[in-house]
């Protein structure tokens, strides 16, 4: 183990940077959506990418993730944020060896958000996860996004985290459509309702939807705490 002076001399030659990238998911138009920004500068100018950027000397990883999210998309409210994974392929960024610490962000009511591109972002927009544009940084951002989607599937399988992607009041049909969008498959309506209600994941309200057609009873999340189950679906 080198002493401090030796280590300082060795590390001065390193070109190693740390970035914080955010995969922000939401659910609307019956599709799982991800928030992307169009880069203003190279590398990848004119292409879409995940919000994110370099961690500065005096901030934590989470602080960097939220700062970059705010600077590039205009979002300044902390929602459900979870550290996802660390990606360290030395060739993932053409500028230098960049280690990316990715975060998962869940947004429940995107229509109320005021998105605004800033810093090195030209535009900011939602895209269905199954209809992505060409992404910047080769396959590195697609790899992060696909891993985040897989992590979301796992969490839907054994936790109540799905409620973080819905508005405070929702019909069970909306919850079922969310599960179908995340899993990418149809779910039997009767079995879904029976399973969800047996888990005490949601609580019924004495309110009904005002949509056209037959009114549907509304529900809310039974708790804001993260609950673990043996299995949901």
N, C-alpha and C positions, 0 to 999 in steps of 0.2 A: 504494500500500500504506500504510494508516494506521499511525502509530507505536503504541507499546504503550498509552499513555494514551487515545488515540483509539479504539483497538480495545476497550479495557476498557469505555469508556463506551458504545460501540455494542452490545457483547455483553451488557451488563446488561439490555437490553431483550428479548433473545432468550428464548424459552420452548422450549428444546430439551432433551429427555431421551434417554438411551440405555438400552435394555433388552437383556437376554440371555434368549433363549427356547430351550428344548431340545425337539427331536423325538426321543423315545426309542422305538426300534423293538425288537421281539422277535418270535420265531416259536414258536407253539405252537398246538395244536388244528388243525394244517395251515393256519393263517392268519397273515398278517403282521399284527402287533398294534402299536398305538401307546399310549403311556402318557399319560393325561389327568388333570387335577385339576378338581374342582368348586369354583368360586370361592365364597368366603364373603362377599366384599364387592363392591360396585359398582366399576367397571362390569362388568356381566355376572354379578351375584350369582345363584347357583343354576344357572349354565350351566357347561359343561365347557370347558376351555382347556388349552393347552400349559403345562407347568411353566415358570416364568420370572419375571423381575422387573427392577427398575431396577438399574443398575450404580452402585455407590457411589464416592465420590471417591478412595478409596485401594485399589481393587482392579482387576485386569485383567478383560478381557471373559470369559476362560475361568474365572477365579476366581468371577466373578458368576454365570455359568451353573451351575457346580457347587454354589455356595452355595444358590442358589434351588432347584435340584433337590433338595438335601438337606433344605432347610427345608419344602418343599411335599410331598415324597413319602417322605422318610426314607432315600433312597438316599445313601450316603456313600462308595461305592466308585467310583473312576474306571475306566471301561471304555474301549471304543473311542469316542473323542470327536473330532469333526472340525468345524471351522467351516464352516458351510454357505453362507450368503448374508446380505446386508444388505438389509433392507426399510425404505424411508423415505417412504412415502406420508404426507403431513402430516395426513391425515384418518383414518389407520388406528386411532388411539386417541382417544376423546372427551375425554380429560383434557388433552392437550397434543400438541405435535408430538413423537412418540416414534419414534426410530430403533431398530429391532430388529435385533440381530445374532443370527442363529439358528445353533444347533449341532445336529449329528447325533450321536446316541448309540446304540450297538448293544449289546444285552444278550443274552448267550448262554444263561443259565439262569434265567429269571424266577421259577421255582417256589422257588428258594432265597432269593429276596429278601424282606425284610420291609418291605412298603410301609406308610407311616404318614402320613396327611395332617397338615399343620401350617401355621402362620402364617395366610395368608388362604385356605387350601384346606379345604373341608369333607370331601371324599372324594378318593380316588385310585384309579384303576382302569384296566385294559387294555381297549381296544376294537379290533376288527378294522378295518383301514383302509377297508374297503368298507362298513362298517356304523357310521358315525360318528353321534353325537348332535348336537344343535344346539350350535354352538360360540359362545363369547363373542367380543366384539370384531368383530362383523360377519363379513366375509369375510377379515379379515387373518390369523387363525390357520389357517384352512383353506388360504389361499394358501401359507403357510409349510409346512404339512404336505404339500400336494400337490407342492411343489417338492422337499421332502426325499425323497418317494417316487420322484420322477423321477430325482433324483441317485442314489438307491440302485440303480435300474434301470441307469443308466449304469455305475456302479461294478461291478455284477454282470457287465456285458458284457465288461469288460477287466481285472478284477483278481480276486484271491482273497479279497476282503473277506467273501464269504458265510460263510466258516468262523467269523467273529466272531459269527454269530447261531446257532451250534450248540454243543451241549455238547462237551467235549473228545473224547469217543468217539461216533461216529455211523455208522449204515449209509448207504450211498449213496442208498438210497430217501429218507432224511430230507433229504439235500442236494438231491435232485431236487424233492421237494415244496416246499422252500424257494424254489428258482428259479421253480417254477410259481406260488407265492403272490405273489412279487415281480413277476413278469412278467404275471400274470393270464391264463395260458394253459397248456395241456397240452404236455408235452415227451415225445418218444419215448424210452422207457426205454433201449433198446439204444444209440441214438445218444448219449444223455446220458452213460452209463457210459464209452463209448469215448472221448468228448471229454474228460471230466474226468480220466480215467486217463492220457491222452496228455499232459496239461499238467503232470503232477506236482504238482497242487494238494493232493492228499491222499496219505497213506501207509497201507498196510494194516497191520492188527494181527492177532495170532494170538488173537483173541477174537471171540466171536459174541454176538449179542443174545439175551436170555433171554425175548423176547416169545412169546406163544402162536403156534403155527404153525411154519413152517420157520425155523430160526435164520439170521440174516443176518450176514455178516462185518462187523466194525466197522473204521472208519478214523479217522484223526486228521488235523489240518491238517499238511501237510508242513513248514511253517515259520510262525513268528509274524510274519515280516516281510511287508510289503505287496508283492506281486508284480504286475507288469504283463504282460498278454498282448496279442497282436494282436487276439484275439477269443475269448470263451468261447462265448457264444450270441447 
